[in-house]
């Protein structure tokens, strides 16, 4: 239970950020899973876009986004 007004506000902001971050995290995980199941160019573009957005928002680090995009792009080469 927050004791000060600023702590109450911080709690509200934290809850709001958690909801937004979970939504973004779910979106990029879903896009990555979809790409792994069906490696197509369209799925790769969607996955890369959601990974970049997640990195931009700070949900994941830029290095993780780059690493996942690299690994997913390898799947396109294998599927051809």
MODELLER restraints for C-alpha pairs under 7 A, 6 or more apart:
rsr = mdl.restraints
at = mdl.atoms
rsr.add(forms.Gaussian(group=physical.xy_distance, feature=features.Distance(at['CA:2:A'], at['CA:8:A']), mean=5.37, stdev=0.5))
rsr.add(forms.Gaussian(group=physical.xy_distance, feature=features.Distance(at['CA:21:A'], at['CA:59:A']), mean=6.07, stdev=0.5))
rsr.add(forms.Gaussian(group=physical.xy_distance, feature=features.Distance(at['CA:24:A'], at['CA:54:A']), mean=6.15, stdev=0.5))
rsr.add(forms.Gaussian(group=physical.xy_distance, feature=features.Distance(at['CA:25:A'], at['CA:54:A']), mean=6.96, stdev=0.5))
rsr.add(forms.Gaussian(group=physical.xy_distance, feature=features.Distance(at['CA:25:A'], at['CA:59:A']), mean=6.84, stdev=0.5))
rsr.add(forms.Gaussian(group=physical.xy_distance, feature=features.Distance(at['CA:27:A'], at['CA:50:A']), mean=6.91, stdev=0.5))
rsr.add(forms.Gaussian(group=physical.xy_distance, feature=features.Distance(at['CA:28:A'], at['CA:47:A']), mean=6.57, stdev=0.5))
rsr.add(forms.Gaussian(group=physical.xy_distance, feature=features.Distance(at['CA:28:A'], at['CA:50:A']), mean=5.20, stdev=0.5))
rsr.add(forms.Gaussian(group=physical.xy_distance, feature=features.Distance(at['CA:28:A'], at['CA:51:A']), mean=5.70, stdev=0.5))
rsr.add(forms.Gaussian(group=physical.xy_distance, feature=features.Distance(at['CA:31:A'], at['CA:46:A']), mean=6.68, stdev=0.5))
rsr.add(forms.Gaussian(group=physical.xy_distance, feature=features.Distance(at['CA:31:A'], at['CA:47:A']), mean=4.87, stdev=0.5))
rsr.add(forms.Gaussian(group=physical.xy_distance, feature=features.Distance(at['CA:32:A'], at['CA:47:A']), mean=5.63, stdev=0.5))
rsr.add(forms.Gaussian(group=physical.xy_distance, feature=features.Distance(at['CA:35:A'], at['CA:43:A']), mean=5.27, stdev=0.5))
rsr.add(forms.Gaussian(group=physical.xy_distance, feature=features.Distance(at['CA:35:A'], at['CA:44:A']), mean=6.16, stdev=0.5))
rsr.add(forms.Gaussian(group=physical.xy_distance, feature=features.Distance(at['CA:35:A'], at['CA:47:A']), mean=6.94, stdev=0.5))
rsr.add(forms.Gaussian(group=physical.xy_distance, feature=features.Distance(at['CA:39:A'], at['CA:75:A']), mean=6.26, stdev=0.5))
rsr.add(forms.Gaussian(group=physical.xy_distance, feature=features.Distance(at['CA:39:A'], at['CA:76:A']), mean=5.57, stdev=0.5))
rsr.add(forms.Gaussian(group=physical.xy_distance, feature=features.Distance(at['CA:39:A'], at['CA:79:A']), mean=6.83, stdev=0.5))
rsr.add(forms.Gaussian(group=physical.xy_distance, feature=features.Distance(at['CA:40:A'], at['CA:76:A']), mean=6.45, stdev=0.5))
rsr.add(forms.Gaussian(group=physical.xy_distance, feature=features.Distance(at['CA:48:A'], at['CA:69:A']), mean=6.01, stdev=0.5))
rsr.add(forms.Gaussian(group=physical.xy_distance, feature=features.Distance(at['CA:51:A'], at['CA:65:A']), mean=5.44, stdev=0.5))
rsr.add(forms.Gaussian(group=physical.xy_distance, feature=features.Distance(at['CA:52:A'], at['CA:65:A']), mean=6.53, stdev=0.5))
rsr.add(forms.Gaussian(group=physical.xy_distance, feature=features.Distance(at['CA:54:A'], at['CA:60:A']), mean=5.94, stdev=0.5))
rsr.add(forms.Gaussian(group=physical.xy_distance, feature=features.Distance(at['CA:55:A'], at['CA:61:A']), mean=5.39, stdev=0.5))
rsr.add(forms.Gaussian(group=physical.xy_distance, feature=features.Distance(at['CA:55:A'], at['CA:62:A']), mean=5.14, stdev=0.5))
rsr.add(forms.Gaussian(group=physical.xy_distance, feature=features.Distance(at['CA:55:A'], at['CA:65:A']), mean=6.41, stdev=0.5))
